[in-house]
Amino acid sequence: MDFELDDGQRLVQQTARDYAQKTILPQAAAIDREERFPFEILKGLGELGLLAVNVPAALGGSEAGVVAYSLAMTEVARACASTAVTMAVTNMVGEVIAKFGTPAQAERHCPRLADGTWAAGAFALSEPGAGSDPGGMRTTARKVDGGWVLDGQKAWITSGAHAGVIVVWARTGGPGTAGISCFLVEKDHKGLLVGKHEDKLGLRGSNTVTLTFDDCEVPDDALFGELDGGFKIAMMALDGGRIGIASQAIGIGLAALDEAIVYAKDRQQFGKAIAEFQAIQWMIADSTTELSAARMLALRAAWLKEHTRPHSREASMAKVWASEAAVRACNRSVQIHGGYGYTREFAAERHLRDVRVSMIYEGTSEIQRTVIARQVLR
Ligand SMILES: Cc1cc2nc3c(=O)[nH]c(=O)nc-3n(C[C@H](O)[C@H](O)[C@H](O)COP(=O)(O)OP(=O)(O)OC[C@H]3O[C@@H](n4cnc5c(N)ncnc54)[C@H](O)[C@@H]3O)c2cc1C
């Protein structure tokens, strides 16, 4: 067993860390405060190969693997969680198109996602009435001569207003999960309407919108993967996506922990640094231990995926543990900061707001536990 990263993984990690700390971190508070979508930063991530880390080089990606992707995601999230989620979905979209797309689809979309020509990619699965249960979706795709007509509404779509390409799931067959297909729809397509931007607790620099498809006609070659085979694509994409969200949560948790340590060493009460009180030390010990365990789980799931081994259960384990450990770490960081932790003077409050959604999106904690239990009990 070898816990060392290889040279390529270390290079990706260091590249992401340098860019995150020097360029992204100084802007993170303003991105949050002004709800500023980070166009320029994303362009920079594209130039560094961080928008398509696990996409083949022939399609413009870095081909650096899933472990490298997890490391890069953690570094970016450590600086700015809003940027990280945008990066996560773009990587997921590029990867899924490279894997399931026709050569023409992959050659059109992957290089543009990889180099940041398109600001982002988007993944449109959820609907107002179908979140944990995407099999209940109501968006339809109707066959017409030469193409398909999409009708319906998608909810919560990350980067939906800015993405160059959107992967859209729609019902082409009967009820349930069997009659769902996948389509690629480009930005500004006729019949694609961008709706309200969600006013969120955190990740305020990320863009989250509803998308309405109103008689939206796409050509035959917009069908992505097999007809009625879309649900399988969604589930496979989410297995990988959950590794990304686990890695994002770890990054936010580590940022909160780092700041708590600095503050605890500096803040004096009762004539000494609060870091000298055992209550504070134990909080720091618990966050350090829990985030370290999260990292092991995330890297193990990433390693399994990289070696094309089954990783669905491990991805869910990584996601549920990492997100909940990171929420606890961010909560402790606010506690260690005392009253100052409850103000915008310190980043602790932003981390707590940003991290909370990691227990909800790409499958809630309850759904992760259902996935794990189903596999354990089978
Ligand atoms: C900021 C943000 C960004 C997002 N980005 C995207 C995106 O880019 N693309 C996309 O497609 N979606 C996206 N989503 C949607 C997200 O994946 C869903 O919100 C999530 O899957 C939960 O669905 P829901 O909100 O409808 O909650 P519901 O499914 O209604 O769940 C409500 C509660 O019931 C629980 N519950 C539901 N079913 C069960 C069950 N069987 N057993 C036990 N408990 C259950 C849930 O765990 C939860 O606690 C995003 C969401 C947010 C908040």
The ligand as an SDF file (V2000), in Angstrom:
LIG
                    3D

 53 58  0  0  0  0  0  0  0  0999 V2000
  -27.0490   25.1970   -4.7370 C   0  0  0  0  0  0  0  0  0  0  0  0
  -27.6150   24.0110   -5.4510 C   0  0  0  0  0  0  0  0  0  0  0  0
  -27.0830   23.6300   -6.6660 C   0  0  0  0  0  0  0  0  0  0  0  0
  -27.6170   22.5390   -7.3650 C   0  0  0  0  0  0  0  0  0  0  0  0
  -27.1190   22.2240   -8.6030 N   0  0  0  0  0  0  0  0  0  0  0  0
  -27.7460   21.2820   -9.3530 C   0  0  0  0  0  0  0  0  0  0  0  0
  -27.3500   21.0520  -10.7160 C   0  0  0  0  0  0  0  0  0  0  0  0
  -26.4160   21.6670  -11.2320 O   0  0  0  0  0  0  0  0  0  0  0  0
  -28.0660   20.1340  -11.4350 N   0  0  0  0  0  0  0  0  0  0  0  0
  -29.1030   19.4300  -10.9100 C   0  0  0  0  0  0  0  0  0  0  0  0
  -29.6880   18.6280  -11.6360 O   0  0  0  0  0  0  0  0  0  0  0  0
  -29.4930   19.6400   -9.6240 N   0  0  0  0  0  0  0  0  0  0  0  0
  -28.8450   20.5460   -8.8440 C   0  0  0  0  0  0  0  0  0  0  0  0
  -29.2620   20.7590   -7.5470 N   0  0  0  0  0  0  0  0  0  0  0  0
  -30.4160   20.0240   -7.0080 C   0  0  0  0  0  0  0  0  0  0  0  0
  -30.0530   19.0410   -5.9180 C   0  0  0  0  0  0  0  0  0  0  0  0
  -29.3690   17.9460   -6.4420 O   0  0  0  0  0  0  0  0  0  0  0  0
  -31.3410   18.6800   -5.1730 C   0  0  0  0  0  0  0  0  0  0  0  0
  -31.7070   19.8160   -4.4160 O   0  0  0  0  0  0  0  0  0  0  0  0
  -31.2010   17.4530   -4.2960 C   0  0  0  0  0  0  0  0  0  0  0  0
  -31.0130   16.3110   -5.0700 O   0  0  0  0  0  0  0  0  0  0  0  0
  -32.3980   17.2720   -3.3610 C   0  0  0  0  0  0  0  0  0  0  0  0
  -33.6080   17.3700   -4.0640 O   0  0  0  0  0  0  0  0  0  0  0  0
  -34.7810   18.3300   -3.5250 P   0  0  0  0  0  0  0  0  0  0  0  0
  -34.1720   19.6550   -3.2600 O   0  0  0  0  0  0  0  0  0  0  0  0
  -35.9000   18.2550   -4.4750 O   0  0  0  0  0  0  0  0  0  0  0  0
  -35.1850   17.6890   -2.1360 O   0  0  0  0  0  0  0  0  0  0  0  0
  -36.2130   16.4740   -1.9070 P   0  0  0  0  0  0  0  0  0  0  0  0
  -35.8860   15.3560   -2.7960 O   0  0  0  0  0  0  0  0  0  0  0  0
  -37.6020   17.0120   -1.9410 O   0  0  0  0  0  0  0  0  0  0  0  0
  -35.8580   16.0640   -0.4060 O   0  0  0  0  0  0  0  0  0  0  0  0
  -36.3610   16.7420    0.7270 C   0  0  0  0  0  0  0  0  0  0  0  0
  -35.9300   15.9530    1.9620 C   0  0  0  0  0  0  0  0  0  0  0  0
  -36.4810   14.6410    1.9200 O   0  0  0  0  0  0  0  0  0  0  0  0
  -35.4600   13.6730    2.0120 C   0  0  0  0  0  0  0  0  0  0  0  0
  -35.7920   12.4930    1.2040 N   0  0  0  0  0  0  0  0  0  0  0  0
  -36.2400   12.4460   -0.0690 C   0  0  0  0  0  0  0  0  0  0  0  0
  -36.3910   11.1740   -0.4690 N   0  0  0  0  0  0  0  0  0  0  0  0
  -36.0010   10.4080    0.5640 C   0  0  0  0  0  0  0  0  0  0  0  0
  -35.9100    9.0030    0.7800 C   0  0  0  0  0  0  0  0  0  0  0  0
  -36.2070    8.1220   -0.1930 N   0  0  0  0  0  0  0  0  0  0  0  0
  -35.4750    8.5700    1.9720 N   0  0  0  0  0  0  0  0  0  0  0  0
  -35.1430    9.4410    2.9540 C   0  0  0  0  0  0  0  0  0  0  0  0
  -35.2010   10.7690    2.8180 N   0  0  0  0  0  0  0  0  0  0  0  0
  -35.6380   11.2390    1.6470 C   0  0  0  0  0  0  0  0  0  0  0  0
  -34.2130   14.3770    1.4830 C   0  0  0  0  0  0  0  0  0  0  0  0
  -33.0250   13.7450    1.9310 O   0  0  0  0  0  0  0  0  0  0  0  0
  -34.4090   15.7660    2.0470 C   0  0  0  0  0  0  0  0  0  0  0  0
  -33.9840   15.8010    3.3840 O   0  0  0  0  0  0  0  0  0  0  0  0
  -28.6850   21.8100   -6.8000 C   0  0  0  0  0  0  0  0  0  0  0  0
  -29.1980   22.1810   -5.5560 C   0  0  0  0  0  0  0  0  0  0  0  0
  -28.7020   23.2750   -4.8920 C   0  0  0  0  0  0  0  0  0  0  0  0
  -29.2990   23.6550   -3.5630 C   0  0  0  0  0  0  0  0  0  0  0  0
  1  2  1  0
  2  3  1  0
  2 52  2  0
  3  4  2  0
  4  5  1  0
  4 50  1  0
  5  6  2  0
  6  7  1  0
  6 13  1  0
  7  8  2  0
  7  9  1  0
  9 10  1  0
 10 11  2  0
 10 12  1  0
 12 13  2  0
 13 14  1  0
 14 15  1  0
 14 50  1  0
 15 16  1  0
 16 17  1  0
 16 18  1  0
 18 19  1  0
 18 20  1  0
 20 21  1  0
 20 22  1  0
 22 23  1  0
 23 24  1  0
 24 25  2  0
 24 26  1  0
 24 27  1  0
 27 28  1  0
 28 29  2  0
 28 30  1  0
 28 31  1  0
 31 32  1  0
 32 33  1  0
 33 34  1  0
 33 48  1  0
 34 35  1  0
 35 36  1  0
 35 46  1  0
 36 37  1  0
 36 45  1  0
 37 38  2  0
 38 39  1  0
 39 40  1  0
 39 45  2  0
 40 41  1  0
 40 42  2  0
 42 43  1  0
 43 44  2  0
 44 45  1  0
 46 47  1  0
 46 48  1  0
 48 49  1  0
 50 51  2  0
 51 52  1  0
 52 53  1  0
M  END
$$$$
